[in-house]
Amino acid sequence: MGFFANVDIPVLIAFILYLCIMLGIGFYFSNKSKKMSDYFLAGRKLGGWVTAMSAQASDMSGWLLMGLPGAAYATGMGNYWIAIGLAIGTILNWAFVAKPLRRFTEVCGDSITIPQYFQNRFKSDSPVVRMVCAIVIFIFFLVYTTSAFVSGGKLFQVVFNIDPNNDAYSKAAIIISALIIVTYTFFGGFNAVAWTDLIQGLLMVVTIVILPIALIANTPDFSAELLENTPKIVAEGADASGFMSMFSGRSAVSIISDLAWAFGYFGMPHILVRFMAIKDTKEVKKSGTIAVVWVLISLTAAVLVGVLGRAYLDSQNTVLDAASMELIFITTVKRLFPSFLGGIFLSAVLASIMSTADSQLLVTASAVVNDFYTIVVKKETSEKKLMWISRISVMAISVIACILALNPNDSIMGIVSNAWAGFGAAFGPAILLSLYWKRLTIKGTVAGIIGGAGTVLIWEYILPDSLAITSLYSIVPGILVSLILTIAVSLADKEPSNEVQEMFDLAKQG
């Protein structure tokens, strides 16, 4: 039969058209990245719309159209707590981090990466903080990028009608999705990533708004199906009576855990670099407004896709098994829309995957090259050589993530959850305190980053699931440990030099 034997040709044409546009953008910007600041920050020249859409598109990943709708399909409206937490985090991030981080990173030695910013923030000659940050970024972005490749593999399985039990074809699907993402990131750098994110973000929000409307319109006796029939066949182990309630069956710990997703935003390197790249702090207000509106619409619609999709499929006597629940968006699109239009809408899933994976690859490469290679291997290297080392790093990181994706041990939601907690706990307190606390020291920053990341790793991968405390999302203890260590070690350390404090005042004044 072959890999393409059962492919819907109009869907394939829509995919190819979309991918050609994305790759074309990558090749267009390949000659515009002349130096490291161009490749990793677009020369700090991003406009308001591009910054906003790039930040939020890179934020949401395949999790928005697969992980969150899948969770809502399985357990219902209780998943809105995660959406609320993420909305709160987005608002706070744009309100309290975007503008000061843009000023601080420029005043502090024109830093082009988060690790470099931390070193420059304290005018330190020690590379320790940059190397610690680079290691944390490498570890958690490998996990995060793996989730993107897994999402891409599942998408191609559906598009190409691949039997999930066919191991060879399933792995081929993952490799194809990885190759597509890597190609335009390899050539175009940050400019290509940001401009493709703009297109992808618009496609994502249009698609995710249209689908719930179509689900309602195509579900016979919609209200009865949603309120009466759907709760009777929720996922095994779920509280059937609480499918349409945000509170039923939800403990205080689970609600706190969901809302705690908000804290992750303060430590997400692939989102923070968007703030660093915006051309002017005057653009921040406009970008923030666009970003918040996009997030509120997208998160609300994503949960609705899962809940309404359940009602629609129930009306057709179809129930997705546990392994297929994260395909609720893809499954309903294929059933409701004509082939070519369906292909465009399915491209939105690929857009959500690509818009995050490309950013993660770029940030990880920047950490490897700018914060590891130039310090440990060779300090004096030409810009041209560093550019090629950066591109090779993108390839190498992709290969490792792809290998991990071939044998995933968790759902998309679970993989993203772990990486989100790791970054939020490691970098969140350090970023906030670096912008608002003059007494912060480099030793306190390093201690907090190590403590936060270590706590999440222990919580997620070492402590047994049978312990009651592990039901609390790991970002909560991770943030607390990081915050306590950062403040305690900074207070025990000597005060920052007058020069560092003067630089802090200068950045605060704008």
Secondary structure, DSSP 8 states (H G I E B T S, - for coil): --TTTT--HHHHHHHHHHHHHHHHHHHHHTTT--SHHHHHHGGG-B-HHHHHHHHHHHHHHHIIIIIHHHHHHHH-GGGHHHHHHHHHHHHHHIIIIIHHHHHHHHHTT---SHHHHHHHHTT----HHHHHHHHHHHHHHHHHHHHHHHHHHHHHHHHTT--TT-HHHHHHHHHHHHHHHHHHHHHHHHHHHHHHHHHHHHHHHHHHHHHHHHHHHTSTTHHHIIIIIGGGG--TTS-GGGTT-SSTT--HHHHHHHHGGGGGGGG-HHHHHHHHHBS-GGGHHHHHHHHHHHHHHHHHHHHHHHHHHHHHHHHTT----TTTGGGHHHHHHHHHS-HHHHHHHHHHHHHHHHHHHHHHHHHHHHHHIIIIIIIII-S---HHHHHHHHHHHHHHHHHHHHHHHTS--S-HHHHHHHHHHHHHHHHHHHHHHHHH-TT--HHHHHHHHHHHHHHHHHHHHTS-TTSGGGGS-THHHHHHHHHHHHHHHHHHS----HHHHHHHHHHHH-
